[in-house]
Amino acid sequence: MIVCVCHRVSDRDIEREVRQGCGSFEELQDELHVATACGRCADCARDTFDVARACRPTAAETLASNAARVIPIAPTRLAA
């Protein structure tokens, strides 16, 4: 859904910024300019940001998830 009509920012744009490490609403505003023009979207944008931050996995969860994806490679035999 479009959150900020003035700058055409969607909820997915906000979620993507959070996944990429956006740490504060002010940083989000610097990146996407959300809630910097008319201001009508400020509450929705902040709520969307807060929900995305709450759903973001912790660093430990990310490491565990990445470790689970590692596929062990069996040693190969060299042809003689």
Biopython code that builds the backbone (N, CA, C, O; Angstrom):
import numpy as np
from Bio.PDB.StructureBuilder import StructureBuilder

atoms = [
    (1, "MET", "N", (0.841, -1.173, 0.000)),
    (1, "MET", "CA", (0.000, 0.000, 0.000)),
    (1, "MET", "C", (0.887, 1.237, 0.000)),
    (1, "MET", "O", (1.983, 1.228, 0.560)),
    (2, "ILE", "N", (0.415, 2.274, -0.618)),
    (2, "ILE", "CA", (1.155, 3.536, -0.624)),
    (2, "ILE", "C", (0.952, 4.222, 0.720)),
    (2, "ILE", "O", (-0.181, 4.452, 1.144)),
    (3, "VAL", "N", (2.046, 4.543, 1.382)),
    (3, "VAL", "CA", (1.994, 5.220, 2.672)),
    (3, "VAL", "C", (2.111, 6.720, 2.459)),
    (3, "VAL", "O", (1.336, 7.491, 3.025)),
    (4, "CYS", "N", (3.067, 7.138, 1.654)),
    (4, "CYS", "CA", (3.325, 8.558, 1.401)),
    (4, "CYS", "C", (3.058, 8.849, -0.070)),
    (4, "CYS", "O", (3.816, 8.434, -0.947)),
    (5, "VAL", "N", (1.970, 9.570, -0.326)),
    (5, "VAL", "CA", (1.602, 9.895, -1.702)),
    (5, "VAL", "C", (2.572, 10.924, -2.280)),
    (5, "VAL", "O", (2.932, 10.842, -3.454)),
    (6, "CYS", "N", (2.987, 11.868, -1.484)),
    (6, "CYS", "CA", (3.868, 12.937, -1.977)),
    (6, "CYS", "C", (5.168, 12.390, -2.566)),
    (6, "CYS", "O", (5.655, 12.889, -3.580)),
    (7, "HIS", "N", (5.721, 11.369, -1.929)),
    (7, "HIS", "CA", (7.009, 10.810, -2.367)),
    (7, "HIS", "C", (6.884, 9.375, -2.858)),
    (7, "HIS", "O", (7.884, 8.694, -3.081)),
    (8, "ARG", "N", (5.644, 8.924, -3.024)),
    (8, "ARG", "CA", (5.348, 7.576, -3.527)),
    (8, "ARG", "C", (6.159, 6.498, -2.794)),
    (8, "ARG", "O", (6.929, 5.747, -3.395)),
    (9, "VAL", "N", (5.956, 6.455, -1.492)),
    (9, "VAL", "CA", (6.632, 5.480, -0.642)),
    (9, "VAL", "C", (5.594, 4.464, -0.179)),
    (9, "VAL", "O", (4.539, 4.827, 0.339)),
    (10, "SER", "N", (5.907, 3.196, -0.372)),
    (10, "SER", "CA", (4.986, 2.134, 0.032)),
    (10, "SER", "C", (5.434, 1.499, 1.342)),
    (10, "SER", "O", (6.538, 1.743, 1.829)),
    (11, "ASP", "N", (4.552, 0.682, 1.895)),
    (11, "ASP", "CA", (4.910, -0.061, 3.095)),
    (11, "ASP", "C", (6.070, -1.007, 2.811)),
    (11, "ASP", "O", (6.904, -1.248, 3.683)),
    (12, "ARG", "N", (6.125, -1.536, 1.607)),
    (12, "ARG", "CA", (7.241, -2.427, 1.234)),
    (12, "ARG", "C", (8.565, -1.670, 1.170)),
    (12, "ARG", "O", (9.609, -2.213, 1.530)),
    (13, "ASP", "N", (8.524, -0.427, 0.715)),
    (13, "ASP", "CA", (9.745, 0.390, 0.700)),
    (13, "ASP", "C", (10.268, 0.574, 2.123)),
    (13, "ASP", "O", (11.467, 0.456, 2.374)),
    (14, "ILE", "N", (9.366, 0.862, 3.037)),
    (14, "ILE", "CA", (9.753, 1.060, 4.436)),
    (14, "ILE", "C", (10.304, -0.240, 5.016)),
    (14, "ILE", "O", (11.338, -0.234, 5.685)),
    (15, "GLU", "N", (9.621, -1.344, 4.764)),
    (15, "GLU", "CA", (10.090, -2.639, 5.262)),
    (15, "GLU", "C", (11.463, -2.989, 4.705)),
    (15, "GLU", "O", (12.304, -3.524, 5.428)),
    (16, "ARG", "N", (11.700, -2.697, 3.435)),
    (16, "ARG", "CA", (13.001, -2.973, 2.822)),
    (16, "ARG", "C", (14.100, -2.161, 3.498)),
    (16, "ARG", "O", (15.182, -2.684, 3.765)),
    (17, "GLU", "N", (13.832, -0.891, 3.774)),
    (17, "GLU", "CA", (14.833, -0.052, 4.443)),
    (17, "GLU", "C", (15.167, -0.602, 5.829)),
    (17, "GLU", "O", (16.327, -0.602, 6.241)),
    (18, "VAL", "N", (14.148, -1.066, 6.541)),
    (18, "VAL", "CA", (14.379, -1.642, 7.867)),
    (18, "VAL", "C", (15.220, -2.906, 7.747)),
    (18, "VAL", "O", (16.151, -3.099, 8.529)),
    (19, "ARG", "N", (14.909, -3.771, 6.781)),
    (19, "ARG", "CA", (15.702, -4.996, 6.576)),
    (19, "ARG", "C", (17.150, -4.669, 6.252)),
    (19, "ARG", "O", (18.055, -5.429, 6.596)),
    (20, "GLN", "N", (17.367, -3.539, 5.588)),
    (20, "GLN", "CA", (18.730, -3.151, 5.211)),
    (20, "GLN", "C", (19.443, -2.392, 6.324)),
    (20, "GLN", "O", (20.559, -1.908, 6.133)),
    (21, "GLY", "N", (18.800, -2.288, 7.486)),
    (21, "GLY", "CA", (19.490, -1.735, 8.646)),
    (21, "GLY", "C", (19.092, -0.345, 9.072)),
    (21, "GLY", "O", (19.758, 0.237, 9.928)),
    (22, "CYS", "N", (18.043, 0.211, 8.517)),
    (22, "CYS", "CA", (17.589, 1.544, 8.919)),
    (22, "CYS", "C", (17.247, 1.508, 10.407)),
    (22, "CYS", "O", (16.396, 0.728, 10.835)),
    (23, "GLY", "N", (17.910, 2.351, 11.188)),
    (23, "GLY", "CA", (17.784, 2.267, 12.635)),
    (23, "GLY", "C", (16.845, 3.239, 13.296)),
    (23, "GLY", "O", (16.515, 3.064, 14.469)),
    (24, "SER", "N", (16.394, 4.270, 12.582)),
    (24, "SER", "CA", (15.511, 5.245, 13.207)),
    (24, "SER", "C", (14.556, 5.823, 12.171)),
    (24, "SER", "O", (14.799, 5.752, 10.966)),
    (25, "PHE", "N", (13.470, 6.394, 12.665)),
    (25, "PHE", "CA", (12.502, 7.002, 11.763)),
    (25, "PHE", "C", (13.128, 8.199, 11.040)),
    (25, "PHE", "O", (12.823, 8.454, 9.875)),
    (26, "GLU", "N", (13.985, 8.912, 11.720)),
    (26, "GLU", "CA", (14.663, 10.063, 11.099)),
    (26, "GLU", "C", (15.565, 9.605, 9.955)),
    (26, "GLU", "O", (15.638, 10.261, 8.916)),
    (27, "GLU", "N", (16.239, 8.496, 10.144)),
    (27, "GLU", "CA", (17.073, 7.924, 9.082)),
    (27, "GLU", "C", (16.198, 7.505, 7.894)),
    (27, "GLU", "O", (16.569, 7.698, 6.736)),
    (28, "LEU", "N", (15.044, 6.936, 8.201)),
    (28, "LEU", "CA", (14.093, 6.552, 7.155)),
    (28, "LEU", "C", (13.663, 7.785, 6.362)),
    (28, "LEU", "O", (13.575, 7.743, 5.135)),
    (29, "GLN", "N", (13.400, 8.870, 7.065)),
    (29, "GLN", "CA", (13.009, 10.113, 6.393)),
    (29, "GLN", "C", (14.138, 10.631, 5.502)),
    (29, "GLN", "O", (13.880, 11.125, 4.404)),
    (30, "ASP", "N", (15.369, 10.523, 5.957)),
    (30, "ASP", "CA", (16.512, 10.940, 5.138)),
    (30, "ASP", "C", (16.616, 10.113, 3.867)),
    (30, "ASP", "O", (16.934, 10.638, 2.800)),
    (31, "GLU", "N", (16.347, 8.808, 3.986)),
    (31, "GLU", "CA", (16.483, 7.905, 2.844)),
    (31, "GLU", "C", (15.315, 8.010, 1.860)),
    (31, "GLU", "O", (15.526, 8.101, 0.651)),
    (32, "LEU", "N", (14.085, 7.997, 2.378)),
    (32, "LEU", "CA", (12.905, 7.920, 1.512)),
    (32, "LEU", "C", (12.114, 9.224, 1.430)),
    (32, "LEU", "O", (11.226, 9.357, 0.588)),
    (33, "HIS", "N", (12.425, 10.173, 2.286)),
    (33, "HIS", "CA", (11.712, 11.455, 2.357)),
    (33, "HIS", "C", (10.260, 11.283, 2.781)),
    (33, "HIS", "O", (9.442, 12.176, 2.559)),
    (34, "VAL", "N", (9.930, 10.149, 3.388)),
    (34, "VAL", "CA", (8.575, 9.888, 3.845)),
    (34, "VAL", "C", (8.233, 10.867, 4.973)),
    (34, "VAL", "O", (9.065, 11.139, 5.838)),
    (35, "ALA", "N", (7.008, 11.391, 4.956)),
    (35, "ALA", "CA", (6.502, 12.318, 5.978)),
    (35, "ALA", "C", (7.320, 13.602, 6.068)),
    (35, "ALA", "O", (7.469, 14.176, 7.146)),
    (36, "THR", "N", (7.849, 14.050, 4.927)),
    (36, "THR", "CA", (8.621, 15.297, 4.932)),
    (36, "THR", "C", (7.974, 16.399, 4.104)),
    (36, "THR", "O", (8.480, 17.521, 4.080)),
    (37, "ALA", "N", (6.871, 16.108, 3.427)),
    (37, "ALA", "CA", (6.212, 17.130, 2.604)),
    (37, "ALA", "C", (4.965, 17.629, 3.337)),
    (37, "ALA", "O", (5.059, 18.531, 4.170)),
    (38, "CYS", "N", (3.809, 17.058, 3.039)),
    (38, "CYS", "CA", (2.567, 17.557, 3.646)),
    (38, "CYS", "C", (2.384, 17.048, 5.076)),
    (38, "CYS", "O", (1.700, 17.691, 5.872)),
    (39, "GLY", "N", (2.985, 15.900, 5.414)),
    (39, "GLY", "CA", (2.918, 15.369, 6.772)),
    (39, "GLY", "C", (1.703, 14.520, 7.086)),
    (39, "GLY", "O", (1.603, 13.986, 8.191)),
    (40, "ARG", "N", (0.780, 14.379, 6.156)),
    (40, "ARG", "CA", (-0.437, 13.596, 6.420)),
    (40, "ARG", "C", (-0.142, 12.128, 6.672)),
    (40, "ARG", "O", (-0.930, 11.453, 7.335)),
    (41, "CYS", "N", (0.956, 11.621, 6.170)),
    (41, "CYS", "CA", (1.277, 10.196, 6.304)),
    (41, "CYS", "C", (2.129, 9.902, 7.533)),
    (41, "CYS", "O", (2.476, 8.744, 7.768)),
    (42, "ALA", "N", (2.471, 10.900, 8.312)),
    (42, "ALA", "CA", (3.438, 10.716, 9.397)),
    (42, "ALA", "C", (3.046, 9.593, 10.353)),
    (42, "ALA", "O", (3.887, 8.760, 10.689)),
    (43, "ASP", "N", (1.789, 9.550, 10.798)),
    (43, "ASP", "CA", (1.368, 8.510, 11.742)),
    (43, "ASP", "C", (1.442, 7.121, 11.115)),
    (43, "ASP", "O", (1.953, 6.184, 11.728)),
    (44, "CYS", "N", (0.931, 6.991, 9.896)),
    (44, "CYS", "CA", (0.951, 5.694, 9.213)),
    (44, "CYS", "C", (2.390, 5.255, 8.931)),
    (44, "CYS", "O", (2.732, 4.086, 9.108)),
    (45, "ALA", "N", (3.223, 6.188, 8.494)),
    (45, "ALA", "CA", (4.620, 5.865, 8.199)),
    (45, "ALA", "C", (5.347, 5.419, 9.457)),
    (45, "ALA", "O", (6.103, 4.448, 9.428)),
    (46, "ARG", "N", (5.125, 6.119, 10.558)),
    (46, "ARG", "CA", (5.784, 5.747, 11.817)),
    (46, "ARG", "C", (5.281, 4.385, 12.298)),
    (46, "ARG", "O", (6.073, 3.565, 12.762)),
    (47, "ASP", "N", (3.971, 4.135, 12.192)),
    (47, "ASP", "CA", (3.430, 2.830, 12.590)),
    (47, "ASP", "C", (4.008, 1.708, 11.737)),
    (47, "ASP", "O", (4.374, 0.652, 12.253)),
    (48, "THR", "N", (4.088, 1.941, 10.433)),
    (48, "THR", "CA", (4.646, 0.940, 9.519)),
    (48, "THR", "C", (6.107, 0.671, 9.854)),
    (48, "THR", "O", (6.547, -0.479, 9.850)),
    (49, "PHE", "N", (6.852, 1.720, 10.142)),
    (49, "PHE", "CA", (8.252, 1.594, 10.526)),
    (49, "PHE", "C", (8.382, 0.795, 11.825)),
    (49, "PHE", "O", (9.219, -0.103, 11.924)),
    (50, "ASP", "N", (7.552, 1.122, 12.819)),
    (50, "ASP", "CA", (7.622, 0.436, 14.115)),
    (50, "ASP", "C", (7.303, -1.046, 13.982)),
    (50, "ASP", "O", (7.969, -1.880, 14.595)),
    (51, "VAL", "N", (6.297, -1.380, 13.193)),
    (51, "VAL", "CA", (5.934, -2.789, 12.983)),
    (51, "VAL", "C", (7.070, -3.519, 12.273)),
    (51, "VAL", "O", (7.418, -4.640, 12.646)),
    (52, "ALA", "N", (7.645, -2.893, 11.260)),
    (52, "ALA", "CA", (8.753, -3.516, 10.528)),
    (52, "ALA", "C", (9.949, -3.737, 11.447)),
    (52, "ALA", "O", (10.607, -4.774, 11.364)),
    (53, "ARG", "N", (10.234, -2.785, 12.310)),
    (53, "ARG", "CA", (11.352, -2.939, 13.260)),
    (53, "ARG", "C", (11.076, -4.070, 14.245)),
    (53, "ARG", "O", (11.981, -4.830, 14.590)),
    (54, "ALA", "N", (9.828, -4.185, 14.699)),
    (54, "ALA", "CA", (9.479, -5.229, 15.659)),
    (54, "ALA", "C", (9.570, -6.615, 15.034)),
    (54, "ALA", "O", (9.848, -7.594, 15.726)),
    (55, "CYS", "N", (9.338, -6.699, 13.732)),
    (55, "CYS", "CA", (9.364, -7.992, 13.032)),
    (55, "CYS", "C", (10.748, -8.361, 12.520)),
    (55, "CYS", "O", (10.972, -9.495, 12.098)),
    (56, "ARG", "N", (11.675, -7.413, 12.555)),
    (56, "ARG", "CA", (13.023, -7.675, 12.040)),
    (56, "ARG", "C", (13.742, -8.668, 12.944)),
    (56, "ARG", "O", (13.746, -8.505, 14.164)),
    (57, "PRO", "N", (14.349, -9.695, 12.357)),
    (57, "PRO", "CA", (15.072, -10.670, 13.175)),
    (57, "PRO", "C", (16.299, -10.037, 13.830)),
    (57, "PRO", "O", (16.893, -9.100, 13.296)),
    (58, "THR", "N", (16.659, -10.563, 14.985)),
    (58, "THR", "CA", (17.863, -10.089, 15.658)),
    (58, "THR", "C", (19.093, -10.601, 14.905)),
    (58, "THR", "O", (18.981, -11.468, 14.039)),
    (59, "ALA", "N", (20.234, -10.074, 15.231)),
    (59, "ALA", "CA", (21.481, -10.503, 14.582)),
    (59, "ALA", "C", (21.728, -11.994, 14.832)),
    (59, "ALA", "O", (22.178, -12.709, 13.936)),
    (60, "ALA", "N", (21.437, -12.456, 16.038)),
    (60, "ALA", "CA", (21.640, -13.876, 16.363)),
    (60, "ALA", "C", (20.723, -14.762, 15.528)),
    (60, "ALA", "O", (21.135, -15.822, 15.056)),
    (61, "GLU", "N", (19.469, -14.322, 15.345)),
    (61, "GLU", "CA", (18.533, -15.101, 14.534)),
    (61, "GLU", "C", (18.985, -15.146, 13.077)),
    (61, "GLU", "O", (18.856, -16.176, 12.416)),
    (62, "THR", "N", (19.508, -14.044, 12.585)),
    (62, "THR", "CA", (19.995, -13.992, 11.214)),
    (62, "THR", "C", (21.180, -14.936, 11.032)),
    (62, "THR", "O", (21.244, -15.663, 10.040)),
    (63, "LEU", "N", (22.117, -14.934, 11.979)),
    (63, "LEU", "CA", (23.271, -15.834, 11.902)),
    (63, "LEU", "C", (22.824, -17.291, 11.955)),
    (63, "LEU", "O", (23.333, -18.122, 11.201)),
    (64, "ALA", "N", (21.888, -17.607, 12.828)),
    (64, "ALA", "CA", (21.394, -18.980, 12.937)),
    (64, "ALA", "C", (20.710, -19.407, 11.646)),
    (64, "ALA", "O", (20.875, -20.539, 11.192)),
    (65, "SER", "N", (19.954, -18.509, 11.067)),
    (65, "SER", "CA", (19.262, -18.812, 9.812)),
    (65, "SER", "C", (20.259, -19.057, 8.692)),
    (65, "SER", "O", (20.095, -19.986, 7.902)),
    (66, "ASN", "N", (21.286, -18.228, 8.622)),
    (66, "ASN", "CA", (22.305, -18.390, 7.584)),
    (66, "ASN", "C", (23.098, -19.675, 7.789)),
    (66, "ASN", "O", (23.451, -20.344, 6.817)),
    (67, "ALA", "N", (23.380, -20.026, 9.028)),
    (67, "ALA", "CA", (24.129, -21.251, 9.314)),
    (67, "ALA", "C", (23.325, -22.475, 8.912)),
    (67, "ALA", "O", (23.891, -23.476, 8.474)),
    (68, "ALA", "N", (22.005, -22.400, 9.059)),
    (68, "ALA", "CA", (21.148, -23.531, 8.700)),
    (68, "ALA", "C", (21.115, -23.748, 7.194)),
    (68, "ALA", "O", (20.786, -24.843, 6.738)),
    (69, "ARG", "N", (21.447, -22.735, 6.423)),
    (69, "ARG", "CA", (21.416, -22.839, 4.970)),
    (69, "ARG", "C", (22.699, -23.409, 4.372)),
    (69, "ARG", "O", (22.736, -23.731, 3.185)),
    (70, "VAL", "N", (23.739, -23.534, 5.173)),
    (70, "VAL", "CA", (25.017, -24.020, 4.669)),
    (70, "VAL", "C", (24.873, -25.496, 4.315)),
    (70, "VAL", "O", (24.409, -26.299, 5.125)),
    (71, "ILE", "N", (25.268, -25.834, 3.117)),
    (71, "ILE", "CA", (25.190, -27.210, 2.648)),
    (71, "ILE", "C", (26.603, -27.784, 2.639)),
    (71, "ILE", "O", (27.473, -27.306, 1.910)),
    (72, "PRO", "N", (26.824, -28.818, 3.462)),
    (72, "PRO", "CA", (28.172, -29.386, 3.483)),
    (72, "PRO", "C", (28.498, -30.048, 2.137)),
    (72, "PRO", "O", (27.641, -30.673, 1.511)),
    (73, "ILE", "N", (29.716, -29.899, 1.725)),
    (73, "ILE", "CA", (30.167, -30.478, 0.462)),
    (73, "ILE", "C", (31.052, -31.674, 0.777)),
    (73, "ILE", "O", (32.025, -31.569, 1.523)),
    (74, "ALA", "N", (30.698, -32.797, 0.202)),
    (74, "ALA", "CA", (31.475, -34.005, 0.440)),
    (74, "ALA", "C", (32.810, -33.877, -0.288)),
    (74, "ALA", "O", (32.867, -33.317, -1.383)),
    (75, "PRO", "N", (33.877, -34.390, 0.308)),
    (75, "PRO", "CA", (35.170, -34.318, -0.359)),
    (75, "PRO", "C", (35.133, -35.084, -1.677)),
    (75, "PRO", "O", (34.527, -36.151, -1.768)),
    (76, "THR", "N", (35.761, -34.550, -2.659)),
    (76, "THR", "CA", (35.797, -35.225, -3.970)),
    (76, "THR", "C", (37.084, -36.004, -4.091)),
    (76, "THR", "O", (38.099, -35.673, -3.477)),
    (77, "ARG", "N", (37.021, -37.025, -4.881)),
    (77, "ARG", "CA", (38.217, -37.830, -5.128)),
    (77, "ARG", "C", (38.792, -37.408, -6.455)),
    (77, "ARG", "O", (38.087, -37.253, -7.452)),
    (78, "LEU", "N", (40.063, -37.231, -6.435)),
    (78, "LEU", "CA", (40.745, -36.861, -7.667)),
    (78, "LEU", "C", (40.993, -38.110, -8.507)),
    (78, "LEU", "O", (41.395, -39.147, -7.979)),
    (79, "ALA", "N", (40.758, -38.012, -9.786)),
    (79, "ALA", "CA", (40.985, -39.148, -10.687)),
    (79, "ALA", "C", (42.480, -39.369, -10.814)),
    (79, "ALA", "O", (43.248, -38.420, -10.969)),
    (80, "ALA", "N", (42.880, -40.611, -10.748)),
    (80, "ALA", "CA", (44.303, -40.925, -10.815)),
    (80, "ALA", "C", (44.704, -41.267, -12.225)),
    (80, "ALA", "O", (45.872, -41.561, -12.480)),
]
sb = StructureBuilder()
sb.init_structure("model")
sb.init_model(0)
sb.init_chain("A")
sb.init_seg("    ")
for serial, (resi, resn, name, xyz) in enumerate(atoms, 1):
    if name == "N":
        sb.init_residue(resn, " ", resi, " ")
    sb.init_atom(name, np.array(xyz, "f"), 0.0, 1.0, " ", f" {name:<3s}", serial, name[0])
structure = sb.get_structure()
